[in-house]
């Protein structure tokens, strides 16, 4: 999300607690006069971020605004342990969207693998199949990034867009985001982010709400030795850069 008057950009990576951070930033920084390119007025007349830009990568903003304007912005994002993130992604896709007809249309892979609808309870065997599907590219973690790069004809369209790092770097692989939070450390680091935003904008984000919480056990319980190693290999760049381990 881009807040032009305050010169703040939040790169929202899916299933990293981004909805909570975005809500806190919106409460402090939302501007009703944001240009139409960044917003969409729905049937209920509520203006919101364009759906195809909700999870736009850093390079999209750098190219859309121009490097000079982009560099003047405070850029923020948040990442998550890939093993934990894949379990969260799996459960989200199993249960969303809530509408049965829409779910059937969007979740063909899950239908083919025995799930009948968003109210079905998936088992660990299906998660194993899901991780294998990530390995074969039947499932992808960050579909919007590839789509935006293709639609906008961006120079980073060659990226695999698998690792979280892909959404935070330029075409040369340089990280172009100022502040990268970790989902696991958010309660300890949020105060520092609040202070940073206040220093840059004069406005302080409030306390974090919690959105899209899933009810499940420890992510490690869903893995086998095979699937643990697949995620380690697929997300090696994230694990090495951000220091994550199983």
C-alpha positions in Angstrom: 0.0 0.0 0.0 1.2 3.5 -0.9 0.5 6.5 1.2 1.7 9.3 -1.1 1.1 12.3 1.2 3.1 10.7 4.0 5.6 9.0 1.6 5.3 5.6 3.1 5.0 2.3 1.3 4.1 -1.0 2.9 5.0 -4.2 0.9 2.3 -6.6 2.1 3.5 -10.2 1.8 0.6 -12.7 2.1 0.3 -14.8 5.3 2.9 -12.7 7.2 0.5 -10.8 9.4 0.3 -8.0 6.8 -3.4 -7.4 7.4 -2.8 -6.4 10.9 0.1 -4.1 10.0 -1.8 -2.6 7.1 -4.8 -1.8 9.3 -2.6 0.0 11.9 -0.9 2.0 9.1 -4.2 2.8 7.4 -5.6 4.1 10.7 -2.7 6.5 11.0 -1.9 7.4 7.4 -4.9 6.8 5.2 -5.6 9.7 2.9 -9.0 10.0 1.2 -7.5 12.0 -1.7 -5.1 9.2 -2.8 -5.1 9.2 -6.7 -7.3 6.7 -8.4 -4.4 4.6 -9.6 -3.9 3.5 -6.0 -7.5 3.0 -5.1 -10.7 1.4 -6.3 -14.2 2.5 -5.4 -16.4 -0.5 -4.9 -20.2 -0.8 -5.1 -20.5 0.2 -1.5 -18.7 3.4 -2.3 -15.8 2.6 0.0 -12.4 3.4 -1.6 -9.8 0.8 -1.0 -6.5 -0.3 -2.5 -6.8 -1.9 -5.9 -7.0 -5.7 -5.4 -4.2 -6.4 -7.9 -1.9 -4.0 -6.0 -2.7 -5.2 -2.5 0.4 -7.4 -2.4 2.5 -5.5 -5.0 6.2 -6.0 -4.8 8.8 -3.3 -4.0 10.0 -3.2 -7.6 6.5 -2.4 -8.9 6.5 0.8 -6.7 10.0 1.7 -7.7 9.2 1.5 -11.3 5.7 3.1 -11.0 6.9 6.1 -9.0 10.4 6.4 -10.4 13.6 5.6 -8.4 14.0 9.2 -7.1 10.5 9.4 -5.7 10.6 5.8 -4.4 13.9 6.5 -2.5 12.2 9.4 -0.7 9.6 7.0 0.8 9.9 5.1 4.0 9.4 1.5 2.8 8.3 -1.3 5.2 7.6 -5.0 4.9 7.2 -8.1 7.0 8.4 -11.6 6.5 7.8 -15.0 8.1 9.5 -18.3 8.7 8.9 -20.2 5.4 7.9 -23.5 7.1 5.3 -21.7 9.2 4.2 -19.5 6.3 3.5 -22.5 4.1 1.3 -24.1 6.7 -0.6 -20.9 7.1 -0.9 -20.5 3.3 -2.2 -24.1 3.0 -4.9 -23.6 5.6 -5.9 -20.3 4.1 -6.3 -21.8 0.6 -8.3 -24.7 2.1 -10.8 -22.4 3.7 -11.0 -19.3 1.6 -13.1 -17.9 -0.1 -16.0 -18.9 2.1 -18.5 -19.0 -0.8 -18.7 -22.7 -1.9 -19.2 -21.9 -5.6 -16.3 -19.4 -5.7 -14.1 -21.7 -3.7 -14.8 -24.5 -6.2 -13.8 -22.2 -9.1 -10.6 -21.0 -7.5 -9.4 -24.1 -5.7 -9.4 -26.7 -8.4 -6.2 -28.3 -7.1 -7.8 -28.9 -3.7 -10.9 -30.3 -5.3 -8.8 -32.7 -7.4 -7.1 -33.8 -4.2 -10.2 -34.7 -2.3 -11.4 -31.5 -0.6 -15.0 -30.8 -1.1 -15.3 -27.2 0.1 -14.1 -24.5 2.4 -15.7 -26.1 5.5 -13.8 -29.4 5.0 -11.0 -30.1 7.5 -7.8 -30.9 5.6 -5.5 -33.6 6.9 -1.7 -33.7 7.1 -1.5 -36.0 4.0 -3.0 -33.2 2.0 -0.5 -30.8 3.3 2.3 -33.2 2.2 0.7 -33.2 -1.3 0.6 -29.3 -1.2 4.3 -29.0 -0.4 5.0 -31.5 -3.3 2.8 -29.3 -5.5 5.0 -26.3 -4.5 8.0 -28.2 -5.6 6.4 -29.0 -9.0 5.0 -25.4 -9.3 1.4 -26.6 -9.3 1.1 -24.2 -6.3 2.9 -20.9 -6.0 3.3 -18.8 -2.8 3.1 -15.3 -4.4 1.0 -15.3 -7.5 0.3 -11.6 -7.6 3.9 -10.7 -8.0 4.3 -12.6 -11.3 1.0 -11.3 -12.5 1.8 -7.7 -11.8 5.2 -8.0 -13.4 3.5 -9.5 -16.5 0.6 -7.0 -16.7 2.8 -4.0 -16.1 5.6 -5.3 -18.3 8.2 -4.9 -15.5 11.9 -5.7 -16.0 11.8 -8.1 -13.0 9.4 -10.5 -14.8 12.3 -13.0 -15.0 12.2 -13.5 -11.2 10.9 -16.8 -9.9 8.9 -14.9 -7.3 9.0 -17.8 -4.9 11.0 -16.5 -2.0 9.8 -13.5 0.0 13.1 -11.8 -0.9 11.9 -11.6 -4.5 9.3 -9.1 -3.6 11.8 -6.9 -1.7 14.6 -6.5 -4.3 15.3 -4.7 -7.5 16.3 -6.4 -10.8 19.9 -6.8 -9.6 18.8 -8.6 -6.4 19.5 -5.6 -4.1 17.1 -5.2 -1.2 15.2 -1.9 -1.6 13.1 -1.9 1.5 14.1 0.2 4.5 12.5 -1.7 7.4 11.8 -5.5 7.2 9.9 -6.8 10.3 9.7 -10.4 11.3 6.3 -11.9 12.0 7.7 -13.9 14.9 9.2 -10.8 16.6 6.4 -8.3 15.9 5.4 -7.7 19.5 9.0 -6.8 20.4 9.7 -4.6 17.3 6.4 -2.9 16.7 7.2 0.0 19.1 10.4 0.7 17.1 8.3 0.8 13.9 5.8 3.1 15.5 8.6 5.5 16.4 10.1 5.3 12.9 6.8 6.1 11.2 6.2 9.0 13.6 9.7 10.4 12.9 9.1 10.2 9.1 5.4 11.4 9.1 4.6 13.0 12.4 1.8 10.3 12.8 2.0 7.3 15.1 0.3 3.9 14.1 -1.7 2.5 16.9 -1.6 -0.9 18.5 -1.8 -4.0 16.2 -5.2 -5.6 15.6 -5.2 -9.3 14.7 -6.7 -10.5 11.4 -7.0 -13.8 9.7 -5.9 -15.9 12.6 -5.9 -19.6 12.0 -6.6 -22.2 14.7 -4.0 -24.9 14.4 -1.1 -26.5 16.2 2.6 -25.9 15.9 3.7 -25.8 12.2 6.4 -28.4 12.8 3.7 -31.0 13.4 2.6 -30.9 9.8 6.0 -31.8 8.3 7.7 -35.0 7.3 11.4 -35.2 6.7 10.6 -35.0 3.0 8.5 -31.9 3.1 10.8 -30.2 5.6 13.6 -30.6 3.1 11.5 -29.4 0.2 10.7 -26.1 1.9 14.4 -25.7 3.0 15.4 -26.1 -0.6 12.7 -23.9 -2.2 13.1 -21.1 0.3 16.9 -21.3 0.7 17.4 -17.6 -0.1 14.8 -16.5 2.5 16.3 -18.8 5.1 19.8 -17.6 4.5 19.0 -13.9 4.3 16.6 -13.7 7.2 18.2 -16.4 9.4 15.3 -18.8 9.5 15.5 -22.5 10.4 13.0 -25.3 10.9 
